[in-house]
């Protein structure tokens, strides 16, 4: 959100977050802002305002994303999750600063929690402190992010201004794309005031089609660093023509940072090798039953780079199965039937998913930090790297990441795509 608002012309004055990693990364990329790393219950908004030497009503914007885990349809949707009520601390900041606008971002699931009654209560809190709200359901793909990511943006106005929707810059078409075209975001945009009109605009045949995984990461190399070398850099490969988005992502970067990927156990590597672009792992068993194990997979088994170091940190049940497979591979002559048995994923097969070159990515999630099995590279038998995930979330290569690979992937999965933040920020900047 902060990066997108910076692109839209805002100055970031202050940031608060409980996660040390999020604050550390924010400091690196927004060094002029003041930062607080603590539970927001311990932060007194009046003291923050006084430290920034701001009068009430002087601030342009308060922006934030109260935790969404209790609302997300990816989780257990627990109405009693105490994080659901942290939006009240967000309300406290707005009431104290009385900014001209606020933006609150959250997952789509917040709209349906408790049959919509929870969200109605949220809007009532804003109304009680004098703000009118416009609720926008936006997809980051319509604003240049190569990922299908729908989010709710609640935009509040102190002066009862009728804030417009940002006009979509990319449509839902799938027409062939000329990769030499420039990546540009239109400045002259039509005015859209309803969700229905926005949805219709996204279907316009005059808009360029949404960006794809190919547009985003096809210039990045197959070779990746292991997790232990996550914060090292390598030269960019000498590619041919870059897509407009890739040029935009590289910008001022002269080295490729954070191009590290999780290591997969041998069984997972073989499973993903069976998968085609855009497929789920749940189809693997049927394919193997019908066609056997592909020859290229058997060849990989025979001469593959299967590394016992990948067992470090694995669950005991995985260590046992993996050790048996590695031992059997050393003997050689593994049959196709044996390969089928070793790579059987049983009830967890559906978590495997390979990205498709010519489609946007599906929604990135914080769980990537633990398991990237549902974000397999379209071409290579590995998960996407940290930098590839950042590209899919529209973070430029110059955006600095720090800490472990686990924390960086979690940070990226939790983030609002900067280009979506920019789109909303530009609407407010025009106001």
C-alpha positions in Angstrom: 0.0 0.0 0.0 2.8 2.5 1.0 4.7 1.9 -2.2 1.6 2.4 -4.4 0.7 5.5 -2.6 4.2 6.9 -3.0 3.9 6.2 -6.8 0.6 8.2 -6.7 2.4 11.2 -5.1 1.8 10.8 -1.4 4.5 11.2 1.3 4.5 8.4 3.8 4.8 9.9 7.3 4.3 7.1 9.7 3.8 3.3 9.8 2.9 0.9 12.6 2.9 -2.9 12.5 3.3 -5.8 14.9 5.6 -7.8 12.7 9.2 -6.8 13.0 10.0 -8.1 9.5 7.3 -5.9 7.9 8.6 -2.8 9.7 12.2 -3.6 8.8 11.3 -3.8 5.1 9.2 -0.7 5.3 12.1 1.2 6.9 14.4 0.1 4.1 12.0 1.4 1.4 10.5 4.4 3.2 13.4 5.7 5.3 12.0 9.1 5.9 8.9 7.8 7.7 8.6 7.3 11.4 8.0 3.7 12.5 6.5 1.8 15.4 6.8 -2.0 15.8 4.4 -3.1 18.5 0.9 -4.3 19.2 -1.4 -1.5 18.0 -3.3 -1.6 21.2 -0.2 -0.1 22.8 -0.1 2.9 20.4 -1.8 6.1 21.4 -3.0 8.0 18.2 -2.9 11.4 19.9 0.8 10.9 20.8 1.5 9.9 17.2 -0.3 13.0 15.8 1.6 15.2 18.2 5.0 13.6 17.3 4.2 14.4 13.6 3.3 18.0 14.5 0.0 17.7 12.8 -3.3 19.5 13.6 -6.5 17.6 13.5 -7.9 17.6 9.9 -4.5 18.5 8.4 -3.6 15.0 7.2 -4.6 13.9 3.7 -4.9 10.2 4.2 -4.8 7.3 6.7 -4.4 4.0 4.9 -4.2 0.4 6.3 -5.1 -3.2 6.1 -6.4 -4.7 9.4 -5.5 -8.4 9.6 -7.7 -10.5 7.4 -7.1 -14.1 8.6 -10.4 -14.3 10.4 -12.3 -13.2 7.2 -10.3 -15.1 4.5 -12.0 -17.9 2.7 -8.6 -19.6 2.6 -8.7 -19.9 6.4 -11.2 -21.1 8.9 -13.3 -17.9 8.9 -13.6 -17.7 12.7 -16.0 -14.9 13.7 -14.4 -14.9 17.2 -10.8 -14.4 15.9 -9.7 -11.4 18.0 -7.8 -10.0 15.0 -11.2 -9.3 13.3 -11.8 -6.4 15.7 -8.5 -4.6 15.2 -10.3 -2.4 12.7 -11.5 -0.5 15.8 -7.9 0.6 16.4 -7.9 1.8 12.7 -11.0 3.8 13.5 -9.3 5.3 16.5 -6.5 6.7 14.3 -9.1 8.2 11.9 -11.0 9.8 14.7 -7.9 11.3 16.2 -6.3 12.6 12.9 -9.5 13.4 11.1 -7.9 13.0 7.7 -9.6 14.1 4.6 -9.7 10.5 3.4 -9.0 7.0 4.6 -8.5 3.7 2.8 -9.0 0.4 4.4 -8.1 -2.7 2.5 -9.3 -6.3 3.2 -10.1 -9.6 1.6 -13.4 -10.3 -0.1 -14.5 -12.6 2.7 -15.1 -9.7 5.0 -18.3 -8.9 3.0 -19.9 -12.2 3.8 -18.8 -12.7 7.4 -21.9 -13.4 9.5 -24.1 -12.9 6.5 -22.8 -9.4 5.9 -23.7 -8.1 9.4 -20.1 -7.8 10.4 -19.2 -5.5 7.5 -22.3 -3.4 8.1 -21.0 -2.9 11.7 -17.6 -1.8 10.4 -19.2 0.8 8.1 -21.4 2.0 11.0 -18.2 2.7 13.1 -16.9 5.0 10.3 -20.3 6.7 9.9 -20.4 7.4 13.6 -17.2 9.4 13.4 -18.4 11.5 10.5 -17.2 9.6 7.4 -19.1 8.5 4.3 -17.8 5.4 2.7 -17.5 4.0 -0.8 -16.9 0.3 -1.0 -14.9 -0.9 -4.0 -14.3 -4.5 -5.1 -11.2 -4.4 -7.3 -9.1 -7.0 -9.0 -5.4 -6.2 -9.1 -5.1 -7.7 -12.6 -7.1 -4.8 -14.0 -4.4 -2.4 -12.8 -1.3 -4.0 -14.3 -0.6 -6.7 -11.7 -0.1 -10.2 -13.4 -2.2 -11.9 -10.7 -5.9 -12.5 -10.1 -6.3 -10.9 -6.7 -9.7 -9.4 -5.7 -9.7 -7.1 -2.7 -12.2 -4.8 -0.9 -11.2 -1.2 -0.7 -13.2 1.0 1.7 -12.6 4.6 0.9 -13.9 7.1 3.4 -14.4 10.9 3.0 -14.7 13.4 5.7 -16.3 16.0 3.4 -18.9 13.7 1.9 -17.0 13.7 -1.4 -18.2 11.2 -4.0 -14.9 9.4 -4.7 -14.7 7.7 -8.1 -13.6 4.2 -8.8 -10.2 3.9 -10.5 -10.8 3.1 -14.1 -9.4 -0.3 -15.2 -6.3 -0.2 -17.3 -6.3 -3.8 -18.4 -9.3 -5.9 -19.4 -10.3 -9.5 -19.0 -9.5 -10.4 -22.6 -6.9 -13.0 -23.6 -5.8 -11.6 -26.9 -2.2 -12.3 -28.1 0.2 -9.7 -26.8 3.1 -8.0 -28.4 5.8 -8.3 -25.8 7.6 -5.2 -27.1 4.7 -2.9 -26.2 5.4 -0.3 -23.5 4.0 -0.8 -20.0 2.2 2.4 -19.2 -0.6 3.4 -17.0 -3.1 5.8 -18.5 -3.5 9.2 -16.8 -6.7 10.3 -18.6 -9.3 8.0 -17.2 -13.1 8.0 -17.3 -15.1 8.6 -14.2 -16.8 5.5 -12.7 -19.1 5.8 -9.7 -20.7 2.4 -9.4 -19.5 -1.2 -9.0 -21.6 -2.3 -11.9 -20.1 0.3 -14.2 -16.6 -0.6 -13.1 -17.3 -4.3 -13.8 -18.6 -3.4 -17.2 -15.6 -1.3 -17.9 -13.3 -4.3 -17.1 -15.0 -6.2 -20.0 -14.3 -3.5 -22.5 -12.8 -4.9 -25.8 -10.8 -1.7 -26.2 -8.6 -2.4 -23.1 -5.4 -4.4 -23.5 -5.6 -7.9 -22.0 -4.5 -8.5 -18.4 -0.8 -9.3 -17.9 0.4 -12.8 -17.6 3.0 -14.9 -15.8 5.1 -14.7 -19.1 4.9 -10.9 -19.1 6.1 -10.9 -15.5 8.9 -13.5 -15.1 10.0 -15.0 -18.4 13.2 -13.0 -18.4 14.4 -14.5 -15.1 16.8 -17.5 -15.1 16.1 -21.1 -14.3 19.1 -21.1 -11.9 18.1 -20.0 -8.4 19.9 -19.6 -5.1 19.1 -22.0 -2.2 17.3 -20.6 0.8 20.5 -20.1 2.7 21.7 -17.6 0.0 18.4 -15.8 -0.3 19.9 -12.3 0.1 22.6 -12.7 -2.6 22.5 -11.3 -6.1 23.3 -12.5 -9.6 23.6 -10.7 -12.9 20.5 -10.4 -15.1 20.6 -12.9 -18.0 21.2 -11.5 -21.4 17.7 -11.8 -22.8 16.3 -10.7 -26.0 13.5 -8.2 -25.9 11.9 -7.6 -22.6 8.2 -7.1 -22.1 7.1 -3.7 -21.1 6.3 -4.9 -17.6 9.7 -6.5 -17.3 11.4 -3.2 -18.2 9.2 -1.5 -15.7 10.1 -4.0 -13.0 13.9 -3.8 -13.7 13.9 0.0 -13.7 17.1 1.1 -12.1 18.2 -2.3 -10.8 21.6 -3.5 -12.1 21.6 -6.9 -10.3 18.9 -9.5 -9.6 18.3 -9.9 -5.9 16.4 -12.5 -3.8 16.2 -15.0 -6.7 16.0 -18.0 -4.4 13.5 -20.8 -4.3 12.4 -23.4 -1.9 14.0 -26.8 -2.3 11.5 -29.6 -3.0 11.9 -33.2 -1.8 12.6 -35.7 -4.6 9.0 -37.0 -4.5 7.6 -33.5 -4.9 10.0 -32.7 -7.7 8.8 -35.8 -9.6 5.2 -35.0 -8.9 5.6 -31.5 -10.3 7.4 -32.9 -13.4 4.3 -34.9 -14.3 2.2 -31.7 -14.2 1.5 -29.5 -17.2 0.9 -25.8 -17.2 -2.2 -24.7 -15.3 -2.8 -28.1 -13.9 -3.5 -29.2 -10.3 -1.7 -32.2 -8.8 -5.0 -34.0 -8.3 -4.8 -35.0 -11.9 -1.4 -36.7 -11.5 -2.7 -40.0 -10.4 -5.1 -40.3 -13.3 -2.4 -39.3 -15.8 0.1 -41.8 -14.4 -2.6 -44.5 -14.3 -3.5 -43.9 -17.9 -0.2 -43.1 -19.4 2.4 -44.3 -17.0 5.2 -42.1 -15.8 6.5 -40.0 -18.7 10.0 -40.9 -20.0 11.4 -37.5 -19.2 10.4 -38.0 -15.5 12.0 -41.5 -15.5 15.1 -39.9 -16.9 15.1 -37.3 -14.2 14.7 -40.0 -11.6 17.7 -41.8 -13.0 20.1 -38.8 -13.3 18.2 -36.2 -11.3 19.8 -33.8 -8.9 18.3 -35.4 -5.8 19.9 -33.9 -2.8 19.8 -35.3 0.8 20.3 -31.8 2.2 16.7 -31.1 1.3 15.7 -33.4 4.1 16.9 -30.8 6.6 13.8 -29.5 8.4 11.4 -32.0 6.8 8.8 -33.8 8.8 9.8 -37.2 10.1 7.2 -38.9 7.9 8.7 -37.2 4.9 12.2 -38.0 5.9 11.4 -41.7 6.1 9.7 -41.8 2.7 12.3 -39.7 1.1 15.2 -41.7 2.5 13.6 -44.9 1.1 13.3 -43.3 -2.3 16.9 -42.0 -2.3 18.2 -45.4 -1.2 16.2 -47.1 -4.0 17.4 -44.6 -6.6 21.0 -45.4 -5.7 20.4 -49.0 -6.5 18.9 -48.0 -9.8 16.4 -49.6 -12.1 13.3 -48.0 -10.5 10.2 -49.2 -12.3 7.4 -46.9 -13.3 5.1 -48.7 -10.9 7.5 -47.9 -8.0 7.7 -44.3 -9.1 3.9 -44.1 -9.0 3.9 -45.4 -5.5 6.6 -43.0 -4.2 5.0 -39.9 -5.7 1.4 -40.7 -4.6 0.2 -37.5 -2.8 -3.1 -39.1 -1.6 -5.4 -36.5 -0.1 -2.9 -33.6 -0.5 -2.6 -33.8 -4.3 -4.8 -30.8 -4.9 -2.3 -28.5 -3.2 0.1 -28.9 -6.2 -0.4 -26.4 -9.0 1.7 -25.3 -11.9 1.4 -21.7 -13.2 0.5 -21.2 -16.8 2.7 -18.9 -19.0 -0.1 -17.2 -20.7 -2.5 -16.6 -17.8 -2.2 -14.4 -14.8 -1.1 -16.1 -11.6 -3.7 -17.2 -9.1 -3.8 -15.3 -5.8 -0.5 -15.3 -3.8 -0.9 -16.2 -0.2 1.3 -15.9 3.0 1.3 -19.7 3.2 3.9 -19.6 0.4 6.4 -19.2 3.3 5.7 -22.7 4.4 4.9 -24.4 1.2 5.1 -23.3 -2.4 3.7 -26.4 -3.9 0.8 -24.5 -5.5 3.1 -22.0 -7.2 5.2 -24.2 -9.4 7.1 -22.4 -12.2 5.4 -22.9 -15.6 8.5 -24.4 -17.2 10.9 -25.6 -14.6 10.4 -28.2 -11.8 10.7 -25.8 -8.9 8.6 -23.3 -7.0 8.7 -19.7 -8.0 11.6 -17.7 -6.4 11.1 -14.9 -3.9 11.9 -12.4 -6.7 9.4 -14.1 -9.1 6.7 -13.9 -6.4 7.5 -10.3 -5.9 7.1 -9.6 -9.6 3.8 -11.4 -9.6 2.7 -9.0 -6.8 4.0 -6.0 -8.8 7.0 -5.2 -6.5 9.8 -3.7 -8.7 13.2 -5.4 -8.5 14.6 -2.3 -6.8 12.3 -2.9 -3.8 14.5 -4.0 -1.0 13.7 -7.2 1.0 15.5 -8.4 4.1 15.5 -11.4 6.5 14.9 -15.1 5.8 13.3 -16.5 2.7 10.4 -17.7 4.9 9.7 -14.2 6.1 10.1 -12.6 2.7 7.6 -15.0 1.1 5.2 -14.3 3.9 5.6 -10.6 3.5 4.9 -10.8 -0.2 1.9 -13.0 0.2 0.4 -10.7 2.8 1.0 -7.5 0.7 -1.4 -5.4 -1.3 -0.1 -5.2 -4.9 1.6 -1.8 -5.2 0.0 -1.1 -8.5 -3.5 -1.6 -6.9 -2.5 0.9 -4.2 -1.3 3.3 -6.8 -4.6 3.1 -8.7 -6.6 4.0 -5.6 -4.1 6.6 -4.5 -4.3 8.4 -7.9 -8.1 8.8 -7.5 -7.6 10.5 -4.2 -4.6 12.5 -5.4 -6.9 14.0 -8.1 -9.4 14.9 -5.4 
